[in-house]
Amino acid sequence: MPVLNCSTKLLILEKMLKSHFPESLKVYGAVMNINRGNPFQKEVVLDSWPDFKAIITRRQKEAATDNLDHYTNAYAVFYKDVNAYRQLLEEHGVINWDQVFQIQGLQSELYDVSKAIADSKQVDVKLASFKAVCLSTVSTADTSSLMSSSLRLTYLSVADVDLLNQTWSRGGNEQCRRYITNLISCFPSVCVRDDKGNPVSWSMMDQFATMCHGYTMPEHRRKGYNRLVILTLARKLQSRGFPCQGNIVDDNTTSINLAKSIHGDFLPCRFHRLILTPPSFSGQVHP
């Protein structure tokens, strides 16, 4: 179980993962963030180097942790051989099975293999599956919708955390509040604000370089702000070399139509997020 902590090898890995798009996107995003200051204190575990068959990115062992914080206790997975992934899961010390955590990936066997190992440990697994979308080259965003108004285009602040925690479908708890604070502090974001400085519409990037928590306040919807925010953030990410990737719930027709209107590519693979809960924390986990 080599831990890849050589900066040169990590840069080589980043390039190698590009040849395995789109299935490697989550691991690729995590590795990009590691190579750009590692604000989320991640590390890379693989079965072998350089001819790897499975990769897991995880939180560094020395990083502070909250056993209930599945937002931060997050693993990204990519494998060329699903049996190599299974062996990594089974290997002692690769996964911390004594805390609540999540696994993310874009490969079809991810759930079945993970659940089989989790079941053997009496760990509960909850699956959420989404459409995966990527934006290719994004032209300059149209800001004309703000020209004749008192609204302004800016970025998120840690002062906005409570609002974001309340409005996120995955939020409403202290772990999520702390996670959002870290995202805002570490990664690019875009926000439209009203004349009082209150957030109206926003989106941000997460630890896997995924565009997430795109939201517009109900009273400001159908005005094009979400489109403006998404395109502006996508352009910002592309200028820094990041892929523009996102996940959409199957029945979110508004977001699906928006993605189509800005020429988003719906990937052939789906995004899977597994939340795993050991029996000692049963009933204490937020979705």
Salt bridges, closest charged atoms under 4 A:
GLU14 OE1 - ARG36 NH1 3.04
GLU43 OE2 - ARG58 NE 2.74
ASP66 OD2 - ARG178 NH2 2.78
ASP69 OD2 - ARG178 NH2 3.88
ASP119 OD2 - LYS115 NZ 2.92
ASP124 OD2 - LYS126 NZ 2.96
ASP160 OD2 - ARG193 NH2 2.59
ASP162 OD1 - ARG177 NE 2.65
ASP250 OD2 - ARG270 NH2 2.97
